[in-house]
């Protein structure tokens, strides 16, 4: 695609503002814009006009069907396609799309996760058009972003609570802005830019690995001779095959209005990253779902497979999804922008304090928001932050807060020029602080980077938590300051008090160092190492009260999601255990037995020719493999026993703990044996691609 055509290509498959302004009558356009901006109700007669214009535009673009595109609690998207055709009574058809069909759909809700929000026989569910997210065309289908709810109105999706959290944050942030005399801002939104990491491997090796197919990660794999030790893949030259994939991916994303901006090689072999520009949280969430879907579909067209699992390969970096999160007004003001003199910027400091207070008081919820069986492999490893939540502020902001807390003078160091030593190189302003890639929640200039997410996550869950906990801090601040008789003095006291009470969450050091675990414990910070440890915090009374106060979740919705998360964890480990057993029985053991037979035959043949000839090498190898093979059989039997035994546990939390402590532990024992056998068995007999073969499968 020639560069001059990119502006024309961008958004060409989106029913965006420019298309609406062109195709809708002025009064209808204004009514729709009012609904999008203020959340007001859209009348059916207006919806009918919008639907007809949307249909005509979609047909011109080649669409034949429409679908309500929604995000159930599976973590991915769902869609049911209907064609535009309607009989005209003469044996022919017309193309029709009504306002009613635009605004509401009725998919069967019985087969989606509900966590007890409805019984199996209660099948009806509703999808409701979200006019704040533009409709788009994908695969000749008009996709209408929608919320998904039950017959009783319970949210069955991730979009509905996300919109609620955005509303809660907006309400409380505006209260604070009014205290500072800001009257022109009518809306405050969370702005989000999620960085997406992923692996690309050749489809032929993928199809030979049942664990990758069924589990998304390898259950076996000995360490390759060369992994990421040489650090030569990060930001390295992108291979031609991968570059062609990235080029098509960009074009498809740009057509859908996704602001795909940055792409590069990541740390691990075969690992890459895509980062879009920031957009409003709701749009960013929709766009990230499109990114994940297109990563997979475009990769397939190029003979590749995209892996989004958090840890597809043991021993090398897994994949994260860093959320860059900030607050902005509809007038374009970033509320987390310190400005040139942050120590004098009281408005910035108060919003900063709101985030610090929120993260400290609800660190357990932030950990919960990134909990999954897949992410348990990654958190605390060398490429990811630990399971302990902390905030990195950097040297300048930390010194400012220390000065405020201790009533000491802060001396502004001003801008420092970076001097590299060669006169030909330019001097440029040095950032006030370095980056800390070990921090789970780092301030990076005018935003926070939440680095704990796994690559397969929907970003909606963590954003819901961030929006809600910050809304709660702002609510408490507003309640205290709105009744103030001396705003300036009370504001100063509030900021100082908040620093004193919540500075324990600030940590600028190395999050990978074991000493931090000890220090964090002494500070009273939580360390929820695994998903079964983290999930129960969702139903703690404090957290239920938080979400219900801000009308983000009902208590019923919270408890249902808790059950869904527990069930997903158990199902994931069970699938992995069954896949492991199947692979051992059908691929690993047959390969080992074949090689044992070959070695035994070789020993017998050599002895039959010359009884005095040495067979030390063959016999020693045969003995070692035989011993490991026998051990493997016993370990697999133990895994089978544990997998069967845990099914008797009825309590879901206890079941999740058992899967972690018993089944997952037994799986690790099996893996140790298999990975050692891989290093001994001839490659002629080994039946699954090795790490070296997988990670280097894309060669050109």
C-alpha positions in Angstrom: 0.0 0.0 0.0 1.6 3.3 -1.1 2.1 5.8 1.7 -0.1 8.4 -0.1 -3.1 6.0 0.2 -2.9 5.4 4.0 -5.0 8.4 5.0 -7.7 7.2 2.5 -7.3 3.6 3.8 -7.6 4.5 7.4 -11.1 4.0 8.8 -12.4 3.0 5.4 -14.3 0.1 6.9 -15.7 2.1 9.8 -19.1 3.9 10.1 -17.3 6.8 11.8 -18.1 10.4 12.5 -17.1 11.6 9.0 -19.4 8.9 7.4 -22.3 9.7 9.7 -22.0 13.5 9.1 -22.1 12.8 5.3 -24.9 10.3 5.3 -27.2 11.3 8.1 -29.7 14.2 8.1 -28.4 17.0 10.3 -31.0 16.6 13.0 -30.4 12.8 13.2 -26.6 13.2 13.2 -26.9 15.7 16.1 -29.2 13.4 18.1 -26.8 10.6 17.7 -23.8 12.7 18.7 -25.7 13.8 21.8 -26.3 10.2 22.7 -22.6 9.4 22.2 -21.4 12.4 24.2 -23.9 12.4 27.0 -25.3 8.9 27.1 -28.8 10.1 26.4 -31.5 7.7 25.1 -31.8 7.3 21.3 -35.3 7.4 20.0 -36.5 4.6 17.7 -37.3 6.9 14.8 -33.7 8.2 14.9 -32.4 4.7 15.2 -34.3 3.7 12.1 -32.7 6.5 10.0 -29.2 5.5 11.4 -29.8 1.9 10.6 -30.9 2.5 7.0 -27.8 4.7 6.4 -25.6 2.2 8.0 -27.0 -0.6 5.9 -26.6 1.3 2.6 -23.0 2.2 3.5 -22.2 -1.4 4.5 -23.7 -2.9 1.3 -21.7 -0.4 -0.8 -18.6 -1.8 1.0 -19.6 -5.4 0.1 -21.3 -6.5 3.3 -24.1 -9.0 3.1 -24.7 -9.7 6.8 -24.8 -7.8 10.1 -23.9 -9.0 13.6 -24.1 -7.7 17.1 -20.4 -7.9 18.1 -20.1 -8.4 21.9 -17.6 -9.5 24.5 -18.9 -12.3 26.8 -17.0 -13.4 29.8 -15.0 -15.8 27.7 -12.4 -13.1 27.2 -12.9 -13.1 23.5 -15.6 -11.7 21.2 -18.8 -13.4 20.0 -21.1 -12.8 17.0 -24.2 -14.2 15.4 -24.6 -13.2 11.7 -27.9 -12.3 10.0 -28.2 -11.4 6.4 -29.9 -8.1 5.3 -32.4 -10.0 3.1 -36.1 -9.9 3.7 -38.9 -11.3 1.5 -40.9 -8.7 -0.5 -44.0 -11.0 -1.0 -43.3 -11.6 -4.7 -40.7 -14.3 -4.3 -37.9 -11.8 -4.3 -36.0 -10.2 -1.5 -35.2 -6.7 -0.4 -32.2 -5.6 1.7 -33.5 -4.3 5.0 -32.1 -3.3 8.4 -34.3 -1.6 11.0 -33.6 0.6 14.0 -34.9 -2.2 16.2 -32.4 -4.6 14.7 -29.6 -2.1 15.2 -30.5 -1.3 18.8 -31.3 -4.7 20.2 -30.4 -8.4 19.4 -31.4 -11.6 21.1 -28.6 -14.2 21.1 -29.0 -17.4 23.0 -27.3 -16.7 26.3 -27.5 -20.3 27.7 -24.1 -21.4 26.4 -22.0 -18.4 27.6 -20.4 -18.3 31.1 -22.8 -16.8 33.6 -21.5 -18.0 37.0 -25.1 -18.6 38.2 -26.6 -15.3 36.9 -29.2 -17.5 35.2 -30.1 -21.2 35.1 -29.5 -23.3 32.0 -33.1 -23.3 30.9 -33.2 -19.5 30.9 -31.7 -19.0 27.5 -32.7 -15.4 26.6 -30.0 -12.8 26.4 -30.0 -9.3 24.9 -27.3 -7.4 23.0 -27.7 -3.6 23.1 -26.0 -1.2 20.7 -23.1 0.8 22.2 -23.2 4.0 20.1 -20.0 5.2 21.7 -18.0 2.6 19.6 -18.3 2.9 15.9 -19.7 0.0 13.8 -17.3 -1.5 11.3 -17.1 -4.1 8.5 -15.1 -7.3 8.9 -15.2 -10.2 6.5 -18.1 -8.7 4.6 -20.1 -8.4 7.8 -21.3 -5.2 9.4 -20.2 -5.5 13.1 -22.1 -3.5 15.6 -20.4 -3.2 19.0 -22.9 -4.1 21.7 -23.3 -4.8 25.4 -24.6 -8.2 26.4 -27.0 -8.7 29.3 -29.4 -11.4 30.7 -33.2 -11.3 30.6 -33.1 -9.8 34.1 -30.6 -7.1 33.1 -27.5 -8.6 34.6 -24.3 -7.8 32.7 -23.0 -11.0 31.0 -20.1 -9.2 29.3 -17.0 -7.1 29.9 -18.2 -4.0 28.0 -21.1 -3.1 30.3 -19.1 -2.8 33.5 -16.4 -1.0 31.6 -18.8 1.6 30.5 -20.2 1.8 34.1 -16.7 2.3 35.4 -16.0 5.1 32.9 -19.2 6.8 34.1 -18.2 6.5 37.7 -14.7 7.9 37.1 -16.1 10.8 35.0 -18.6 11.7 37.8 -15.9 11.9 40.5 -13.2 13.5 38.4 -15.5 16.3 37.4 -16.3 17.0 41.1 -12.5 17.5 41.7 -12.1 19.7 38.6 -15.0 22.0 39.7 -13.1 22.5 43.0 -10.2 23.9 41.0 -12.4 26.2 39.0 -12.4 24.1 35.8 -15.8 24.6 34.3 -15.2 24.1 30.6 -14.6 20.4 30.8 -17.8 18.4 30.5 -16.3 14.9 30.6 -13.3 13.0 31.9 -12.2 9.7 30.3 -9.6 7.2 31.0 -7.2 7.1 28.0 -5.6 3.7 27.3 -2.9 2.4 25.0 -2.3 -1.3 25.3 1.0 -2.8 24.1 0.5 -6.3 22.7 3.2 -8.9 22.7 2.9 -12.2 20.7 4.9 -15.1 19.2 4.9 -16.1 15.5 5.8 -19.7 14.5 5.4 -21.7 11.4 2.1 -23.4 11.1 3.6 -26.8 10.2 5.4 -27.1 13.6 2.4 -25.8 15.4 0.2 -28.6 14.0 2.7 -31.2 15.3 2.3 -29.9 18.9 -1.0 -31.0 20.5 -0.1 -28.9 23.6 0.1 -25.7 21.5 -3.2 -26.6 19.8 -5.2 -27.4 22.9 -3.5 -25.3 25.6 -1.8 -22.5 23.8 1.5 -23.3 25.5 4.1 -26.1 25.4 3.8 -28.6 28.2 7.2 -30.1 27.3 10.4 -28.7 25.9 14.0 -28.9 26.9 16.0 -25.7 26.9 17.3 -25.0 23.4 21.1 -24.5 22.8 20.4 -20.9 22.0 17.4 -19.0 23.4 17.6 -15.3 24.2 21.0 -15.4 25.9 22.7 -13.3 23.2 20.0 -10.6 23.4 20.2 -10.2 19.7 16.5 -10.4 18.8 15.2 -7.4 20.7 14.8 -4.5 18.2 16.7 -6.6 15.7 16.0 -6.5 11.9 12.6 -7.9 11.2 12.6 -11.0 9.0 11.1 -10.5 5.5 8.3 -13.1 6.1 7.3 -11.4 9.4 7.5 -7.9 7.8 5.1 -9.0 5.1 2.7 -10.3 7.8 3.1 -7.0 9.7 2.4 -5.0 6.6 -0.9 -6.7 5.9 -1.8 -6.6 9.6 -1.3 -2.8 9.7 -3.5 -2.4 6.6 -6.3 -4.5 8.0 -6.1 -2.6 11.3 -6.0 0.8 9.7 -9.1 -0.1 7.7 -10.9 -0.7 11.0 -9.7 2.6 12.4 -7.2 1.0 14.8 -4.3 3.3 15.4 -1.5 0.7 15.0 1.7 2.6 15.5 4.7 0.7 16.7 6.0 -2.8 15.8 9.3 -4.5 16.6 11.1 -7.7 17.6 10.7 -8.5 21.3 13.2 -10.1 23.6 12.6 -13.8 23.0 13.2 -15.5 19.6 10.1 -15.4 17.5 8.5 -12.8 19.7 7.1 -9.4 18.6 5.2 -6.4 19.8 2.5 -4.2 18.4 1.5 -0.9 20.1 -1.4 1.4 19.1 -1.8 5.1 20.0 -4.0 6.0 23.0 -7.8 6.1 22.7 -10.7 6.2 25.2 -10.8 3.0 27.3 -14.0 1.6 25.7 -12.6 2.1 22.2 -9.2 0.8 23.2 -10.8 -2.4 24.6 -12.7 -3.0 21.4 -9.7 -2.3 19.3 -7.5 -4.7 21.3 -10.0 -7.5 20.7 -9.7 -6.7 17.0 -5.9 -6.7 17.2 -5.9 -10.1 18.8 -8.3 -11.5 16.3 -6.5 -10.1 13.3 -3.1 -11.2 14.6 -4.4 -14.8 14.4 -6.3 -14.5 11.1 -3.6 -12.6 9.2 -0.9 -14.9 10.5 -2.8 -17.9 9.2 -2.8 -16.3 5.7 0.9 -16.2 5.8 1.4 -19.8 6.9 2.1 -18.7 10.4 0.4 -19.2 13.8 0.2 -16.4 16.4 0.6 -17.5 20.0 -1.0 -15.2 22.6 -0.5 -17.3 25.6 1.4 -15.6 28.5 4.1 -18.3 28.6 4.1 -20.5 25.5 7.7 -21.6 26.1 9.4 -22.3 29.5 12.8 -20.7 30.1 12.4 -17.7 27.8 10.3 -14.6 28.1 6.6 -14.8 28.0 4.3 -12.2 26.6 2.6 -9.4 28.4 0.2 -6.6 27.5 1.1 -3.4 29.2 -1.7 -0.9 29.7 -0.7 2.7 29.5 -3.4 4.5 31.4 -4.1 8.2 32.0 -6.9 10.6 32.6 -8.0 13.3 30.1 -10.7 15.9 29.8 -12.8 16.4 26.7 -11.0 19.7 26.3 -7.7 17.8 25.8 -6.1 18.2 29.2 -4.1 15.3 30.5 -4.8 15.3 34.3 -1.6 13.2 34.9 0.7 15.7 33.1 3.0 17.1 35.8 4.0 20.2 33.7 7.3 22.0 34.1 6.8 22.6 37.8 4.9 19.6 39.3 5.7 20.6 42.8 3.6 23.7 42.2 0.8 21.9 40.3 -1.7 21.2 43.0 -4.3 19.8 40.6 -1.8 17.3 39.2 -0.7 16.3 42.7 -4.2 15.6 43.9 -5.0 13.4 40.9 -1.6 11.7 41.5 -2.5 11.1 45.1 -5.8 9.6 44.1 -4.0 7.0 42.0 -1.4 6.2 44.8 -4.2 5.9 47.4 -6.3 3.7 45.1 -3.4 1.4 44.2 -2.4 1.0 47.8 -5.9 0.4 49.2 -7.0 -1.9 46.4 -3.7 -3.6 45.5 -5.5 -6.9 45.9 -8.0 -6.0 43.2 -5.3 -5.0 40.8 -3.6 -8.4 41.3 -6.9 -10.1 40.9 -7.5 -8.3 37.6 -4.5 -10.1 36.0 -5.0 -13.5 37.6 -5.1 -16.5 35.3 -3.6 -19.9 35.0 -1.5 -18.7 32.1 -0.2 -15.5 33.8 0.8 -17.5 36.9 3.7 -18.9 34.7 4.8 -15.3 34.0 4.4 -13.1 37.0 7.7 -13.0 38.9 9.7 -14.4 36.1 12.6 -12.4 34.6 10.5 -10.6 32.0 7.5 -9.7 34.2 6.9 -7.9 37.5 6.4 -9.9 40.6 2.9 -10.7 42.0 3.4 -7.9 44.5 1.8 -4.6 43.4 3.8 -1.5 43.9 4.2 1.9 42.2 7.3 3.3 40.6 7.3 7.2 40.6 10.9 8.0 39.8 13.4 10.2 41.5 11.8 13.7 40.9 8.3 12.9 41.9 9.5 10.9 44.9 11.6 13.8 46.1 8.6 16.2 45.6 6.4 13.9 47.8 9.1 13.6 50.4 9.4 17.4 50.6 5.7 17.8 50.9 5.5 15.2 53.6 8.4 16.6 55.6 7.6 20.3 55.1 11.1 20.8 53.5 12.0 22.9 50.5 12.1 21.1 47.2 14.8 22.4 44.9 13.9 22.1 41.2 16.9 20.7 39.3 15.6 22.0 36.0 16.2 20.4 32.7 19.5 18.5 32.3 21.0 18.1 28.8 22.1 14.6 27.9 25.8 14.5 26.8 26.9 11.3 25.2 30.5 12.2 24.7 30.8 12.6 20.9 30.5 16.2 19.7 28.8 15.2 16.5 25.8 13.9 18.5 23.0 16.3 19.5 22.5 17.4 23.1 18.9 16.8 24.2 16.9 17.2 27.4 17.3 14.3 29.8 14.2 12.7 31.2 13.7 13.5 34.9 13.7 9.8 35.7 14.8 6.4 34.3 12.4 3.6 33.4 11.8 0.7 35.8 10.8 -2.3 33.8 10.5 -4.4 37.0 7.7 -2.3 38.4 4.1 -3.5 38.1 2.7 0.0 38.0 5.1 2.7 36.8 4.6 6.4 36.2 6.1 7.2 32.8 5.9 10.9 32.4 2.2 11.6 32.1 0.6 8.2 32.5 0.9 5.0 34.4 2.0 1.7 32.8 0.3 -1.3 34.3 2.7 -4.1 33.3 1.2 -7.2 35.0 -1.3 -8.2 32.3 -0.8 -11.3 30.2 -0.9 -11.1 26.5 -4.2 -13.1 26.1 -6.1 -10.9 28.5 -9.1 -8.7 27.6 -7.9 -5.3 28.9 -11.5 -4.5 30.0 -11.1 -6.2 33.4 -8.0 -4.3 34.6 -9.3 -1.0 33.3 -12.6 -1.6 35.2 -10.6 -2.0 38.4 -8.4 1.0 37.7 -11.3 3.3 36.8 -13.3 2.2 39.8 -10.6 2.4 42.5 -9.5 5.9 41.3 -13.1 7.0 41.2 -13.4 5.9 44.9 -10.3 8.0 45.9 -11.6 11.0 44.0 -15.0 10.6 45.7 -13.4 10.6 49.1 -11.3 13.7 48.2 -14.3 15.5 46.8 -16.4 14.7 49.9 -13.7 16.2 52.1 -12.9 19.3 50.0 -16.4 20.3 48.9 -17.2 21.3 52.5 -13.9 23.1 53.1 -13.9 26.7 54.4 -10.2 27.1 53.4 -9.7 25.1 50.2 -6.0 25.8 49.8 -5.0 24.9 53.3 -7.3 21.8 53.4 -6.0 20.7 50.0 -2.4 20.9 51.3 -3.2 18.9 54.4 -5.0 16.3 52.3 -2.1 15.8 50.0 0.3 15.6 52.9 -1.9 13.1 54.8 -2.3 10.9 51.7 1.5 10.7 51.2 2.0 9.7 54.8 -0.7 7.0 54.7 0.1 5.4 51.4 3.8 5.9 50.7 4.4 2.2 51.5 3.2 1.4 47.9 5.9 3.4 46.3 9.0 1.4 45.4 11.6 2.6 42.9 14.0 -0.3 43.3 14.5 -3.7 41.6 11.3 -5.7 41.8 13.1 -8.8 40.7 15.4 -8.8 43.7 14.4 -11.4 46.4 15.0 -8.8 49.1 12.0 -6.9 47.8 9.7 -9.8 48.7 10.9 -9.5 52.3 10.7 -5.7 52.3 7.2 -5.7 50.8 6.0 -8.1 53.5 7.4 -5.8 56.2 5.5 -2.9 54.6 2.3 -4.9 54.8 1.9 -5.3 51.0 0.1 -8.4 49.8 1.8 -11.1 47.8 -0.9 -13.2 46.1 1.4 -15.6 44.2 -1.2 -17.7 42.4 -4.6 -17.4 40.9 -6.4 -19.5 43.6 -4.8 -17.1 46.2 -5.9 -14.0 44.3 -9.5 -14.8 43.2 -11.2 -14.8 46.7 -10.4 -11.1 47.1 -13.1 -10.4 44.5 -15.8 -11.3 47.1 -14.3 -9.5 50.1 -16.9 -7.2 51.7 -14.7 -4.2 51.1 -14.4 -4.8 47.4 -18.1 -5.7 47.0 -19.0 -2.4 48.7 -16.6 -0.5 46.3 -18.1 -1.9 43.1 -21.7 -1.6 44.3 -21.3 1.9 45.5 -20.2 3.1 42.1 -22.8 0.9 40.3 -20.1 -0.9 38.3 -21.2 -4.4 39.4 -24.1 -5.6 41.5 -23.1 -8.1 44.2 -24.8 -10.8 42.1 -22.6 -9.9 39.2 -19.5 -9.9 41.3 -20.2 -13.4 42.8 -21.0 -14.8 39.3 -17.7 -13.5 37.9 -15.8 -15.0 40.9 -17.3 -18.4 40.1 -16.5 -18.0 36.4 -12.9 -17.2 37.1 -12.5 -20.2 39.4 -14.1 -22.5 36.9 -11.9 -21.2 34.1 -8.8 -21.8 36.2 -9.9 -25.4 37.0 -10.9 -26.1 33.4 -7.5 -24.8 32.1 -5.4 -27.0 34.4 -7.6 -30.0 33.6 -7.3 -29.5 29.9 -3.5 -29.2 30.3 -3.3 -32.3 32.4 -5.4 -34.4 30.0 -3.3 -33.1 27.0 -0.1 -34.0 28.8 -1.3 -37.5 29.6 -2.4 -38.0 26.0 0.9 -36.7 24.6 3.0 -38.9 26.9 1.0 -42.0 26.0 0.8 -41.5 22.3 4.0 -39.6 21.4 6.6 -39.6 24.2 6.5 -43.2 25.4 6.3 -44.7 21.9 9.3 -42.5 20.9 11.3 -43.6 24.0 10.4 -47.3 23.5 11.4 -47.2 19.8 14.8 -45.7 20.7 15.3 -48.2 23.6 14.6 -51.1 21.1 17.1 -49.7 18.7 19.8 -49.3 21.3 19.1 -52.8 22.7 19.3 -54.3 19.2 22.6 -52.5 18.6 24.1 -53.9 21.8 23.0 -57.4 20.9 24.3 -57.1 17.3 27.7 -55.8 18.4 28.0 -58.6 21.0 27.0 -61.3 18.5 29.8 -60.1 16.2 32.4 -59.8 18.9 31.6 -60.7 22.5 34.6 -58.8 23.8 33.7 -55.5 22.1 32.8 -52.6 24.4 29.2 -51.5 24.4 29.7 -49.0 27.3 28.2 -46.0 25.5 25.1 -47.8 24.2 24.5 -49.7 27.4 25.0 -46.7 29.6 22.6 -44.6 27.5 20.1 -47.5 27.4 20.3 -47.9 31.1 19.7 -44.2 31.7 16.8 -44.0 29.3 15.2 -47.2 30.7 15.4 -45.8 34.2 13.8 -42.5 33.1 11.2 -44.3 31.1 10.2 -46.4 34.2 10.1 -43.2 36.3 8.0 -41.5 33.6 5.4 -44.3 33.8 5.0 -43.9 37.5 4.8 -40.1 37.3 2.1 -40.3 34.6 0.1 -42.8 36.8 0.3 -40.3 39.7 -0.9 -37.5 37.4 -3.8 -39.6 36.2 -4.7 -40.4 39.8 -4.6 -36.8 40.9 -6.6 -35.6 37.9 -9.4 -38.2 38.7 -9.2 -37.6 42.5 -9.8 -33.8 42.4 -13.0 -34.2 40.5 -14.6 -35.3 43.8 -14.1 -31.9 45.3 -17.4 -29.9 45.1 -16.3 -26.5 46.5 -14.9 -24.5 43.5 -12.2 -22.7 45.5 -11.0 -25.8 47.1 -11.0 -27.5 43.6 -8.9 -24.7 42.2 -6.4 -25.0 45.1 -6.3 -28.8 44.5 -5.6 -28.3 40.8 -2.7 -26.0 41.7 -1.3 -27.9 44.6 -1.8 -31.5 43.3 -2.5 -31.7 39.6 -0.2 -28.9 38.4 2.5 -30.2 40.8 2.2 -33.7 39.3 2.4 -32.2 35.8 5.7 -30.5 36.7 7.1 -33.9 37.8 6.1 -35.4 34.5 7.6 -32.6 32.6 11.0 -32.9 34.3 11.4 -36.5 33.1 10.2 -35.8 29.6 12.4 -32.8 29.1 15.4 -34.9 30.2 14.4 -37.7 27.8 14.2 -35.2 25.0 18.0 -34.5 25.4 18.8 -38.2 25.2 16.4 -39.7 22.6 17.5 -39.6 19.0 15.9 -36.8 16.9 15.0 -39.5 14.4 12.6 -40.9 17.0 11.5 -37.8 18.9 8.0 -37.1 17.6 7.3 -33.5 18.5 9.2 -30.4 17.3 11.7 -29.1 19.8 12.1 -25.6 21.1 15.0 -25.0 18.8 12.8 -26.1 15.8 9.8 -24.1 16.8 11.5 -20.8 17.7 13.5 -20.9 14.5 10.7 -22.1 12.3 10.3 -18.7 10.6 13.6 -18.5 8.7 13.4 -15.8 6.0 
